[in-house]
Amino acid sequence: MKRIPLKMVKKDLLNIPQYSLPTGFRLRLFEKGDEHNWSRIEASVDEFKNEKAALEHFNKEFGPYIDEISMRCVFIENENKEVIATTTAWYGDLNSVGETLGRIHWVGVAPEYQGKKLSKPLLSTAMNILARHHSKAYLTSQTTSYKAINMYLNFGFEPLITDRSCHEAWVLLERTLNRKILM
């Protein structure tokens, strides 16, 4: 599938779907030292070429905000207390107009745990955190993450069309997901 970057917005943070974790897993927030867990997971899902590059990115993006990241970065642990998934309920300025929105940022589930019904509870938790601080949210993704895109659509995120490539992306996703997305 052609990889096209895209953005999605959720115009309000009301009526967030709620999902519970399967037995044997637990949610927790970032603790000191978790930057290594974050880096391992994000490298495992090919967001970075290796853990070192992921750690460098983490330190650059989140290092100055450790107090905030400890309230906004969510992890899932397995029954052995191994961290196997993460996302961050962050924030940003979607269109560089000075409006700070909540942001679902860096969603990652270790490959061996994908398909185990962890993503929806992870996203529910992050969305609940965002709702405490923001009235709207956005995320960035790409067409190759079509399973995640389908989940985001089910959580009420909508396509943000800013140029011709966005339209191409959503037409491709409509075909791939076999659902009407563009109105």
N, C-alpha and C positions, 0 to 999 in steps of 0.2 A: 504494500500500500504506500502511496505517496505520502511523505511526511510534510504536513503543512501546519505551521504554528497557528494557534487560535486563542481567543479569549472568551470567557463566559462571565455573565453577571447575574447576581441574585438581587432583585430590587428591594427586597425586605428580608429580614431575618426572623420572620414569624413562621409558625407552623413547621418547624424543622422536624423531618422524620426521625424517629428514635429507634435505634437498634441496639440490642444487647450482644455482648460477646459470647461466642460458644464456650462451653465448659472447658476449663483448663487454661484460659487466657485471662489477663488482667490489664487494665489501662492504668497508666501513671504519667505524671508530668516529668519534664526534664529535671535532672539532678546533675550536680557537678561531675564531670567526667563523661557525660552522655554524648558529648560531641564526637567521641570515637564510635559510639553505637550509631549515631546519625550518619556518620561518614561511611561506615561499613554497609549500612542498609542502602544508602543512596548510590554507592559504587556498585552494589550487587544488582541494582535495577538499571545499570548503564547510564545513570545521569552524569557520572564522572568516569574518567579513564581508570582511576584507582582510588583507594582510600585516602592516600596522601593529598591528591587534588581535591577530594571532597572535604577533607579537614581544612585545607587552606581556604576553600570557599566558605565553609561554616564560620571560621574565625574572622574572615573579612566581613561577611554579611551580618552575623549574629554576635560575634565576640564582644563588641561594645555594648550589647544589650542583654547581658546574661541575666539580669534581674527579670526583664520582660520575657525572655525566652523560657525561663523557669515557670512562667504562668501560661505560656502559649504553645509550647512544643509538647506534643502528646506522643507517648510510646505505648506499644502493646508488648507484653512479655508472655512467653509460653510458661508451661508448668514448671520448667527448670529455671525460671527467672531470666532467660535469655531474651534480649530485646530483638524483636523480629519485624516490627513495623513502626512507622512514624509519619506524622504530618505536623504542620505548624499553622496555628491560627494567627497569622501575621497581619500586616497592614501595608497599604501603599497608596499611591496616587495613580489611578488607572490611566487617566488621560492627561496627566501633567497640568491639571487645572487647579491644583491646590486643595482638592477634596480627598480626604483620607478615608479609604474604605477598608473593610476587613478583607483579608486575602487568605484563601486556602493555598498553602505553599509547601512544596516538597513532599508530596504524598508518596510513600514508598512502602511496599510490603516485600520482604525477602522472598525470592523466587520459590523456595521450597514451601512457603506458606500461602502463596497465592491460590485463590480458589477455595479457601477455607472459611469464607464468610467473615472476614476481618475488616474489610474496607468500609462497609456501611457503618459499623459501630465506631470506627476510627473517625470517619467523616462527621457522624452525628456529634461526637464529642467535640471536635474542632469547631463545628458550626455553633454549638452551644456556648463555647468560649467566645467566639466572635460576637454573638448576640449580646453579650454583656458589655461590649465596648463599641459596637458599630451598629448602624441601621441597615447597611448594604454590604455586599461582598462581591469579590471577583476572584477569578483564577485564570491561569494560563495553562495551556496544554498543547497537544498536537494530535493530528488525526490518527497516528499510529497507536494512541492510547484510547482507542474507540470503546473498550469495555468501561474504562473510567469515565469517559464522556457520557456514556449511557447512564451511569450512576449519577453523575452530576445533573443531567437533565431530570432524572427522577427526583432529585433533591430541590428542584425548582430553579436551577441555573438556566440561563437563556443565552443563545449565541449573541456575541457582539460583532457586528459586521462593520468593519472600518475600511475595507478595500476589496478589490476583486478576488484576491487569494482567499479571503474569508468566505466569500460566497462559494468558491470552488470547494473549500474544505467542508462546508456544511452540506453541500450537494453530495459529496463523496460519503459523508457520514450518514446521510439519509439512506443511501443505497446500502451501505455496509450494515447499518443497524435495522434496516427495514422498518423505519418509522418516520413520520412526518415531523420535521424539526423547524424548518423555515415557514413562516406564515405569510 
